Amino acid sequence: MGLNNYFDFAENDYQFFNKSYAMGIKAPAQAALGQSICER
């Protein structure tokens, strides 16, 4: 996946967020990831 535009970056962040959640990464780390994604 090339990161050529905003949608590509957003989709990459979303996929990372979902995989992290599925692997059990929650609490402060997940909150920080979500905030970072929203701020972009």
mmCIF file of the N, C-alpha and C atoms, coordinates in Angstrom:
data_MODEL
# 
_entry.id   MODEL 
# 
loop_
_atom_site.group_PDB 
_atom_site.id 
_atom_site.type_symbol 
_atom_site.label_atom_id 
_atom_site.label_alt_id 
_atom_site.label_comp_id 
_atom_site.label_asym_id 
_atom_site.label_entity_id 
_atom_site.label_seq_id 
_atom_site.pdbx_PDB_ins_code 
_atom_site.Cartn_x 
_atom_site.Cartn_y 
_atom_site.Cartn_z 
_atom_site.occupancy 
_atom_site.B_iso_or_equiv 
_atom_site.pdbx_formal_charge 
_atom_site.auth_seq_id 
_atom_site.auth_comp_id 
_atom_site.auth_asym_id 
_atom_site.auth_atom_id 
_atom_site.pdbx_PDB_model_num 
ATOM 1   N N  . MET A 1 1  ? 0.849  -1.179 0.000  1.00 0.00 ? 1  MET A N  1 
ATOM 2   C CA . MET A 1 1  ? 0.000  0.000  0.000  1.00 0.00 ? 1  MET A CA 1 
ATOM 3   C C  . MET A 1 1  ? 0.888  1.234  0.000  1.00 0.00 ? 1  MET A C  1 
ATOM 4   N N  . GLY A 1 2  ? 0.708  2.069  -0.983 1.00 0.00 ? 2  GLY A N  1 
ATOM 5   C CA . GLY A 1 2  ? 1.447  3.317  -1.006 1.00 0.00 ? 2  GLY A CA 1 
ATOM 6   C C  . GLY A 1 2  ? 0.728  4.375  -0.190 1.00 0.00 ? 2  GLY A C  1 
ATOM 7   N N  . LEU A 1 3  ? 1.487  5.155  0.529  1.00 0.00 ? 3  LEU A N  1 
ATOM 8   C CA . LEU A 1 3  ? 0.889  6.215  1.347  1.00 0.00 ? 3  LEU A CA 1 
ATOM 9   C C  . LEU A 1 3  ? 1.006  7.526  0.587  1.00 0.00 ? 3  LEU A C  1 
ATOM 10  N N  . ASN A 1 4  ? 0.133  7.675  -0.411 1.00 0.00 ? 4  ASN A N  1 
ATOM 11  C CA . ASN A 1 4  ? 0.230  8.817  -1.313 1.00 0.00 ? 4  ASN A CA 1 
ATOM 12  C C  . ASN A 1 4  ? -0.754 9.941  -1.016 1.00 0.00 ? 4  ASN A C  1 
ATOM 13  N N  . ASN A 1 5  ? -1.759 9.674  -0.208 1.00 0.00 ? 5  ASN A N  1 
ATOM 14  C CA . ASN A 1 5  ? -2.751 10.712 0.066  1.00 0.00 ? 5  ASN A CA 1 
ATOM 15  C C  . ASN A 1 5  ? -3.317 10.529 1.470  1.00 0.00 ? 5  ASN A C  1 
ATOM 16  N N  . TYR A 1 6  ? -4.178 11.442 1.878  1.00 0.00 ? 6  TYR A N  1 
ATOM 17  C CA . TYR A 1 6  ? -4.726 11.403 3.233  1.00 0.00 ? 6  TYR A CA 1 
ATOM 18  C C  . TYR A 1 6  ? -5.484 10.110 3.504  1.00 0.00 ? 6  TYR A C  1 
ATOM 19  N N  . PHE A 1 7  ? -6.273 9.653  2.543  1.00 0.00 ? 7  PHE A N  1 
ATOM 20  C CA . PHE A 1 7  ? -7.041 8.423  2.748  1.00 0.00 ? 7  PHE A CA 1 
ATOM 21  C C  . PHE A 1 7  ? -6.118 7.244  3.027  1.00 0.00 ? 7  PHE A C  1 
ATOM 22  N N  . ASP A 1 8  ? -5.017 7.143  2.307  1.00 0.00 ? 8  ASP A N  1 
ATOM 23  C CA . ASP A 1 8  ? -4.073 6.049  2.523  1.00 0.00 ? 8  ASP A CA 1 
ATOM 24  C C  . ASP A 1 8  ? -3.507 6.076  3.946  1.00 0.00 ? 8  ASP A C  1 
ATOM 25  N N  . PHE A 1 9  ? -3.118 7.267  4.403  1.00 0.00 ? 9  PHE A N  1 
ATOM 26  C CA . PHE A 1 9  ? -2.602 7.390  5.765  1.00 0.00 ? 9  PHE A CA 1 
ATOM 27  C C  . PHE A 1 9  ? -3.678 7.032  6.790  1.00 0.00 ? 9  PHE A C  1 
ATOM 28  N N  . ALA A 1 10 ? -4.884 7.536  6.588  1.00 0.00 ? 10 ALA A N  1 
ATOM 29  C CA . ALA A 1 10 ? -5.977 7.275  7.516  1.00 0.00 ? 10 ALA A CA 1 
ATOM 30  C C  . ALA A 1 10 ? -6.318 5.785  7.543  1.00 0.00 ? 10 ALA A C  1 
ATOM 31  N N  . GLU A 1 11 ? -6.366 5.156  6.402  1.00 0.00 ? 11 GLU A N  1 
ATOM 32  C CA . GLU A 1 11 ? -6.677 3.726  6.332  1.00 0.00 ? 11 GLU A CA 1 
ATOM 33  C C  . GLU A 1 11 ? -5.584 2.908  7.008  1.00 0.00 ? 11 GLU A C  1 
ATOM 34  N N  . ASN A 1 12 ? -4.337 3.283  6.807  1.00 0.00 ? 12 ASN A N  1 
ATOM 35  C CA . ASN A 1 12 ? -3.229 2.596  7.450  1.00 0.00 ? 12 ASN A CA 1 
ATOM 36  C C  . ASN A 1 12 ? -3.340 2.702  8.973  1.00 0.00 ? 12 ASN A C  1 
ATOM 37  N N  . ASP A 1 13 ? -3.640 3.895  9.475  1.00 0.00 ? 13 ASP A N  1 
ATOM 38  C CA . ASP A 1 13 ? -3.812 4.088  10.916 1.00 0.00 ? 13 ASP A CA 1 
ATOM 39  C C  . ASP A 1 13 ? -4.985 3.268  11.443 1.00 0.00 ? 13 ASP A C  1 
ATOM 40  N N  . TYR A 1 14 ? -6.075 3.255  10.710 1.00 0.00 ? 14 TYR A N  1 
ATOM 41  C CA . TYR A 1 14 ? -7.266 2.515  11.121 1.00 0.00 ? 14 TYR A CA 1 
ATOM 42  C C  . TYR A 1 14 ? -6.971 1.016  11.208 1.00 0.00 ? 14 TYR A C  1 
ATOM 43  N N  . GLN A 1 15 ? -6.287 0.494  10.212 1.00 0.00 ? 15 GLN A N  1 
ATOM 44  C CA . GLN A 1 15 ? -5.947 -0.930 10.217 1.00 0.00 ? 15 GLN A CA 1 
ATOM 45  C C  . GLN A 1 15 ? -5.020 -1.261 11.391 1.00 0.00 ? 15 GLN A C  1 
ATOM 46  N N  . PHE A 1 16 ? -4.056 -0.388 11.656 1.00 0.00 ? 16 PHE A N  1 
ATOM 47  C CA . PHE A 1 16 ? -3.147 -0.590 12.783 1.00 0.00 ? 16 PHE A CA 1 
ATOM 48  C C  . PHE A 1 16 ? -3.919 -0.573 14.099 1.00 0.00 ? 16 PHE A C  1 
ATOM 49  N N  . PHE A 1 17 ? -4.841 0.372  14.229 1.00 0.00 ? 17 PHE A N  1 
ATOM 50  C CA . PHE A 1 17 ? -5.677 0.489  15.429 1.00 0.00 ? 17 PHE A CA 1 
ATOM 51  C C  . PHE A 1 17 ? -6.477 -0.793 15.650 1.00 0.00 ? 17 PHE A C  1 
ATOM 52  N N  . ASN A 1 18 ? -7.116 -1.281 14.596 1.00 0.00 ? 18 ASN A N  1 
ATOM 53  C CA . ASN A 1 18 ? -7.926 -2.501 14.705 1.00 0.00 ? 18 ASN A CA 1 
ATOM 54  C C  . ASN A 1 18 ? -7.086 -3.723 15.045 1.00 0.00 ? 18 ASN A C  1 
ATOM 55  N N  . LYS A 1 19 ? -5.933 -3.865 14.424 1.00 0.00 ? 19 LYS A N  1 
ATOM 56  C CA . LYS A 1 19 ? -5.075 -5.023 14.708 1.00 0.00 ? 19 LYS A CA 1 
ATOM 57  C C  . LYS A 1 19 ? -4.533 -4.960 16.129 1.00 0.00 ? 19 LYS A C  1 
ATOM 58  N N  . SER A 1 20 ? -4.196 -3.769 16.577 1.00 0.00 ? 20 SER A N  1 
ATOM 59  C CA . SER A 1 20 ? -3.718 -3.614 17.958 1.00 0.00 ? 20 SER A CA 1 
ATOM 60  C C  . SER A 1 20 ? -4.805 -4.023 18.940 1.00 0.00 ? 20 SER A C  1 
ATOM 61  N N  . TYR A 1 21 ? -6.024 -3.590 18.694 1.00 0.00 ? 21 TYR A N  1 
ATOM 62  C CA . TYR A 1 21 ? -7.149 -3.931 19.566 1.00 0.00 ? 21 TYR A CA 1 
ATOM 63  C C  . TYR A 1 21 ? -7.382 -5.439 19.571 1.00 0.00 ? 21 TYR A C  1 
ATOM 64  N N  . ALA A 1 22 ? -7.327 -6.037 18.393 1.00 0.00 ? 22 ALA A N  1 
ATOM 65  C CA . ALA A 1 22 ? -7.544 -7.481 18.280 1.00 0.00 ? 22 ALA A CA 1 
ATOM 66  C C  . ALA A 1 22 ? -6.465 -8.275 19.014 1.00 0.00 ? 22 ALA A C  1 
ATOM 67  N N  . MET A 1 23 ? -5.265 -7.716 19.103 1.00 0.00 ? 23 MET A N  1 
ATOM 68  C CA . MET A 1 23 ? -4.165 -8.386 19.794 1.00 0.00 ? 23 MET A CA 1 
ATOM 69  C C  . MET A 1 23 ? -4.209 -8.149 21.298 1.00 0.00 ? 23 MET A C  1 
ATOM 70  N N  . GLY A 1 24 ? -5.171 -7.350 21.770 1.00 0.00 ? 24 GLY A N  1 
ATOM 71  C CA . GLY A 1 24 ? -5.323 -7.143 23.196 1.00 0.00 ? 24 GLY A CA 1 
ATOM 72  C C  . GLY A 1 24 ? -4.652 -5.897 23.741 1.00 0.00 ? 24 GLY A C  1 
ATOM 73  N N  . ILE A 1 25 ? -4.177 -5.022 22.870 1.00 0.00 ? 25 ILE A N  1 
ATOM 74  C CA . ILE A 1 25 ? -3.570 -3.775 23.329 1.00 0.00 ? 25 ILE A CA 1 
ATOM 75  C C  . ILE A 1 25 ? -4.694 -2.796 23.596 1.00 0.00 ? 25 ILE A C  1 
ATOM 76  N N  . LYS A 1 26 ? -4.888 -2.494 24.864 1.00 0.00 ? 26 LYS A N  1 
ATOM 77  C CA . LYS A 1 26 ? -6.001 -1.626 25.244 1.00 0.00 ? 26 LYS A CA 1 
ATOM 78  C C  . LYS A 1 26 ? -5.521 -0.620 26.277 1.00 0.00 ? 26 LYS A C  1 
ATOM 79  N N  . ALA A 1 27 ? -6.454 0.083  26.867 1.00 0.00 ? 27 ALA A N  1 
ATOM 80  C CA . ALA A 1 27 ? -6.180 1.063  27.932 1.00 0.00 ? 27 ALA A CA 1 
ATOM 81  C C  . ALA A 1 27 ? -5.397 2.263  27.396 1.00 0.00 ? 27 ALA A C  1 
ATOM 82  N N  . PRO A 1 28 ? -4.398 2.757  28.107 1.00 0.00 ? 28 PRO A N  1 
ATOM 83  C CA . PRO A 1 28 ? -3.739 4.014  27.709 1.00 0.00 ? 28 PRO A CA 1 
ATOM 84  C C  . PRO A 1 28 ? -3.129 3.982  26.304 1.00 0.00 ? 28 PRO A C  1 
ATOM 85  N N  . ALA A 1 29 ? -2.536 2.862  25.943 1.00 0.00 ? 29 ALA A N  1 
ATOM 86  C CA . ALA A 1 29 ? -1.906 2.787  24.621 1.00 0.00 ? 29 ALA A CA 1 
ATOM 87  C C  . ALA A 1 29 ? -2.942 2.940  23.507 1.00 0.00 ? 29 ALA A C  1 
ATOM 88  N N  . GLN A 1 30 ? -4.079 2.277  23.652 1.00 0.00 ? 30 GLN A N  1 
ATOM 89  C CA . GLN A 1 30 ? -5.127 2.360  22.627 1.00 0.00 ? 30 GLN A CA 1 
ATOM 90  C C  . GLN A 1 30 ? -5.723 3.767  22.584 1.00 0.00 ? 30 GLN A C  1 
ATOM 91  N N  . ALA A 1 31 ? -5.878 4.387  23.733 1.00 0.00 ? 31 ALA A N  1 
ATOM 92  C CA . ALA A 1 31 ? -6.404 5.750  23.773 1.00 0.00 ? 31 ALA A CA 1 
ATOM 93  C C  . ALA A 1 31 ? -5.454 6.710  23.065 1.00 0.00 ? 31 ALA A C  1 
ATOM 94  N N  . ALA A 1 32 ? -4.175 6.548  23.270 1.00 0.00 ? 32 ALA A N  1 
ATOM 95  C CA . ALA A 1 32 ? -3.183 7.406  22.618 1.00 0.00 ? 32 ALA A CA 1 
ATOM 96  C C  . ALA A 1 32 ? -3.198 7.205  21.109 1.00 0.00 ? 32 ALA A C  1 
ATOM 97  N N  . LEU A 1 33 ? -3.327 5.957  20.669 1.00 0.00 ? 33 LEU A N  1 
ATOM 98  C CA . LEU A 1 33 ? -3.406 5.686  19.225 1.00 0.00 ? 33 LEU A CA 1 
ATOM 99  C C  . LEU A 1 33 ? -4.639 6.355  18.620 1.00 0.00 ? 33 LEU A C  1 
ATOM 100 N N  . GLY A 1 34 ? -5.775 6.197  19.282 1.00 0.00 ? 34 GLY A N  1 
ATOM 101 C CA . GLY A 1 34 ? -7.013 6.794  18.777 1.00 0.00 ? 34 GLY A CA 1 
ATOM 102 C C  . GLY A 1 34 ? -6.937 8.294  18.706 1.00 0.00 ? 34 GLY A C  1 
ATOM 103 N N  . GLN A 1 35 ? -6.361 8.921  19.719 1.00 0.00 ? 35 GLN A N  1 
ATOM 104 C CA . GLN A 1 35 ? -6.231 10.371 19.714 1.00 0.00 ? 35 GLN A CA 1 
ATOM 105 C C  . GLN A 1 35 ? -5.319 10.826 18.590 1.00 0.00 ? 35 GLN A C  1 
ATOM 106 N N  . SER A 1 36 ? -4.229 10.127 18.402 1.00 0.00 ? 36 SER A N  1 
ATOM 107 C CA . SER A 1 36 ? -3.285 10.474 17.329 1.00 0.00 ? 36 SER A CA 1 
ATOM 108 C C  . SER A 1 36 ? -3.960 10.391 15.966 1.00 0.00 ? 36 SER A C  1 
ATOM 109 N N  . ILE A 1 37 ? -4.750 9.345  15.754 1.00 0.00 ? 37 ILE A N  1 
ATOM 110 C CA . ILE A 1 37 ? -5.449 9.158  14.485 1.00 0.00 ? 37 ILE A CA 1 
ATOM 111 C C  . ILE A 1 37 ? -6.436 10.307 14.264 1.00 0.00 ? 37 ILE A C  1 
ATOM 112 N N  . CYS A 1 38 ? -7.185 10.661 15.310 1.00 0.00 ? 38 CYS A N  1 
ATOM 113 C CA . CYS A 1 38 ? -8.195 11.724 15.187 1.00 0.00 ? 38 CYS A CA 1 
ATOM 114 C C  . CYS A 1 38 ? -7.576 13.095 14.947 1.00 0.00 ? 38 CYS A C  1 
ATOM 115 N N  . GLU A 1 39 ? -6.393 13.322 15.494 1.00 0.00 ? 39 GLU A N  1 
ATOM 116 C CA . GLU A 1 39 ? -5.761 14.628 15.345 1.00 0.00 ? 39 GLU A CA 1 
ATOM 117 C C  . GLU A 1 39 ? -5.209 14.863 13.945 1.00 0.00 ? 39 GLU A C  1 
ATOM 118 N N  . ARG A 1 40 ? -5.012 13.803 13.212 1.00 0.00 ? 40 ARG A N  1 
ATOM 119 C CA . ARG A 1 40 ? -4.492 13.970 11.854 1.00 0.00 ? 40 ARG A CA 1 
ATOM 120 C C  . ARG A 1 40 ? -5.603 14.392 10.983 1.00 0.00 ? 40 ARG A C  1 
# 
